[in-house]
Amino acid sequence: MRLGFDGKRATQNFRGLGNYSRGIIEGLLEYSEEELYLYSPLVKDARAHQWLKDNENERLILKVPNSAIEQKIPSLWRSFSIIRDLKRDDLDIYHGLSHEIPFGVLSNAKMKTVVTIHDLIFLRYPEFFPLIDRMTYKKKFSYAGLNADMVIAICEQTKRDLVEFLNIDERKILVHYQSCDPVFYVERAFEEKKSLMRKYSFERPFILNVGAFEERKNQLSLIEAFSKIATQVEQDLVLIGNGKKYLEECKKMVEDKKLGHRVHFLSNVPFSELPLFYQTADLFCFPSHFEGFGLPIVEALFSKTPVITSFGSCFPESAGPDSVYIDPLSVQDISDKIVKVLNDVTLQEVMINKGYQFVQKFHRKNVTEKLLECYARLF
């Protein structure tokens, strides 16, 4: 098959949606023989150039806008005139990897269209998004969901939301989970972990949280919960992520509670170090209110680290039956569950072993095979 992909996120975004897009491409390069066309605005970021170099393959063809106006305003190309290029390249499938497909594609045409929709958080929690963003997202998501031949939801929660909020036909929605980078599959040496502790001047073992500092990620509750048990546990709390206003609120709480020596904030951590952080941590705590999938949970499970996360949303799908669940609205519940896990070595071993078995369903090989099964349903 000739498969085309919206490459904007793969070459312009180096967080969640970009990681998802690059993971899809890398998985298909490794575990399939399909011909892949990546449609991207002009590539300017050095990280994207390095990624393309690392994945150089005669089966991966990069396509960029040709005309000066399309290069200057790539959104016009991605949303409209790209259809000309898709037809010329005689694609079997075009897959919009992040919520949108070009306007004007025809359902049931020779070229089938697929769109991945990660979440509808902007509709569930509109207070976190400016009005203009909500309006733009709703227009793009609705068009894609209603006009694509297939809609891929990255979890059952997103599938339910697509039906409830956008009235998408349930029969054309398939749930297809994402994987994490294979660097998380590799167990790191003890000396590397000791070196990490020295580099960041950690004197104690630690509880880990990874994610952008946003209200829905709920780091404030985690910090407050930790403040209640700081004298009961030997572990420090390490929070990795970037942020602005909410990050400052978190730092202010730590200052007010005089926990600066026990709570560590790290931003712009090199991606190559993340597996070490997960594997060195005694516990991963992720008390988010709502996620599209919760990829850090999968990364922690592959790292053989016990996971505490929230009831509801997608979390049982990504964390499995043997993780420990908390009420994200209850600081006391978060505190109690952290102490429970840290004080029970047998429970930790069960969580690690069972969690590692569970997370194999998200291995890149298995996820790629499932994606190809999804594509096959279109013909």
ABEGO torsion letter per residue (X at the ends): XBBBBBAAAAAABABAAAAAAAAAAAAAAAABABBBBBBBBBBABAAAAAAAAAABBAABBBBBBABAAAAABAAAAAAAAAAAAAAAAGBABBBBABGBBBBGBBBGBABBBBBBBABAAAAABAAABBAAAAAAAAAAAAAAAAABABBBBABAAAAAAAAAAAGBBAAABBBBBBBBBAAAABBBBAAAAAAAAAAAGBABBBBBBBEBBBAAAGAAAAAAAAAAAAAABABBBBBBEBEBAAAAAAAAAAAAAGAAAABBBBBGBBAAAAAAAAAABABBBBABABBAAGAAAAAAAAAGBBBBBBBEEAAAAAAEAABBBBBAABAAAAAAAAAAAAABAAAAAAAAAAAAAAAAAABAAAAAAAAAAAAAAAX
